[in-house]
Amino acid sequence: MSDTAYRAACDRADAARRQLQNSANRAKERLSPAALKQDAKDGISGAVRNVATNLTAKARQRPVATGAAAGAFLLYLGRRPLAALFRRLYVRQHDSQTQESETQDG
């Protein structure tokens, strides 16, 4: 192998080594925890924005169904307080009828 061919091969090897090192550094930067965290944040925020946009569009298309679903959800969330309220009202009504019948019978 001639001297010029050897030097050209060494130069190509050095260039390939630098390229490999640059690629490894870029991969290391992309796989760093901060970069992965930022990518996850960007992906999640984009997905949330898309879902919100789609839900808003669907709600505008069907306002009655949206209102019914929202009302059902609110009733579901308030089921225990509402049940307690109706129990108290029932007991009050039942007790007042019992007391009236006792006083009427003497």
C-alpha positions as CSV (number, residue, x, y, z in Angstrom):
1,M,0.0,0.0,0.0
2,S,1.4,3.4,-0.9
3,D,1.9,6.2,1.5
4,T,-0.8,8.4,0.0
5,A,-3.3,5.5,0.0
6,Y,-2.5,4.8,3.7
7,R,-2.9,8.5,4.6
8,A,-6.2,8.6,2.7
9,A,-7.4,5.5,4.6
10,C,-6.3,7.1,7.9
11,D,-8.2,10.3,7.0
12,R,-11.4,8.3,6.2
13,A,-11.0,6.4,9.4
14,D,-10.6,9.6,11.4
15,A,-13.6,11.1,9.7
16,A,-15.7,8.0,10.3
17,R,-14.5,8.0,14.0
18,R,-15.6,11.7,14.4
19,Q,-18.9,11.0,12.8
20,L,-19.5,8.0,15.1
21,Q,-18.5,10.1,18.1
22,N,-20.9,12.9,17.0
23,S,-23.7,10.4,16.5
24,A,-23.0,8.9,19.9
25,N,-23.1,12.3,21.6
26,R,-26.4,13.2,19.9
27,A,-27.9,9.9,21.0
28,K,-26.6,10.5,24.5
29,E,-28.2,13.9,24.6
30,R,-31.5,12.6,23.2
31,L,-31.6,9.8,25.8
32,S,-30.7,12.0,28.8
33,P,-33.4,12.1,31.5
34,A,-34.1,15.8,30.9
35,A,-34.6,15.3,27.2
36,L,-36.8,12.3,27.7
37,K,-38.8,14.2,30.3
38,Q,-39.3,17.1,28.0
39,D,-40.3,14.8,25.1
40,A,-42.9,13.2,27.4
41,K,-44.2,16.6,28.5
42,D,-44.5,17.8,24.9
43,G,-46.3,14.6,23.9
44,I,-48.7,14.6,26.7
45,S,-49.6,18.3,26.4
46,G,-50.2,17.8,22.7
47,A,-52.4,14.8,23.3
48,V,-54.4,16.7,25.9
49,R,-54.8,19.7,23.6
50,N,-56.1,17.4,20.9
51,V,-58.5,15.6,23.2
52,A,-59.8,18.9,24.5
53,T,-60.3,20.3,21.0
54,N,-62.2,17.1,19.9
55,L,-64.4,17.1,23.1
56,T,-65.2,20.8,22.6
57,A,-66.2,20.2,19.0
58,K,-68.3,17.2,19.9
59,A,-70.0,19.1,22.7
60,R,-70.9,21.9,20.3
61,Q,-72.4,19.4,17.9
62,R,-74.6,17.7,20.6
63,P,-75.3,20.2,23.5
64,V,-78.3,18.3,24.9
65,A,-76.4,15.0,25.1
66,T,-73.5,16.9,26.7
67,G,-75.7,18.5,29.3
68,A,-77.4,15.2,30.1
69,A,-74.0,13.5,30.5
70,A,-72.7,16.4,32.7
71,G,-75.9,16.2,34.8
72,A,-75.6,12.5,35.2
73,F,-71.9,12.9,36.2
74,L,-72.8,15.5,38.8
75,L,-75.5,13.3,40.2
76,Y,-73.0,10.5,40.5
77,L,-70.6,12.7,42.3
78,G,-73.3,13.9,44.7
79,R,-75.0,10.6,45.2
80,R,-74.1,10.2,48.9
81,P,-75.1,13.7,50.0
82,L,-78.3,13.4,48.0
83,A,-79.1,10.0,49.5
84,A,-78.5,11.4,53.0
85,L,-80.8,14.3,52.3
86,F,-83.6,12.1,51.0
87,R,-83.2,9.8,54.0
88,R,-83.5,12.8,56.4
89,L,-86.6,14.0,54.6
90,Y,-88.1,10.6,54.6
91,V,-87.5,10.1,58.3
92,R,-88.9,13.6,59.1
93,Q,-92.0,12.9,57.0
94,H,-92.4,9.5,58.5
95,D,-91.9,10.8,62.1
96,S,-94.4,13.6,61.6
97,Q,-97.1,11.2,60.4
98,T,-96.4,8.8,63.3
99,Q,-96.7,11.6,65.9
100,E,-100.0,12.9,64.4
101,S,-101.5,9.4,64.4
102,E,-100.5,8.9,68.1
103,T,-102.2,12.1,69.1
104,Q,-105.3,11.4,67.2
105,D,-105.8,8.1,68.8
106,G,-105.3,9.5,72.2
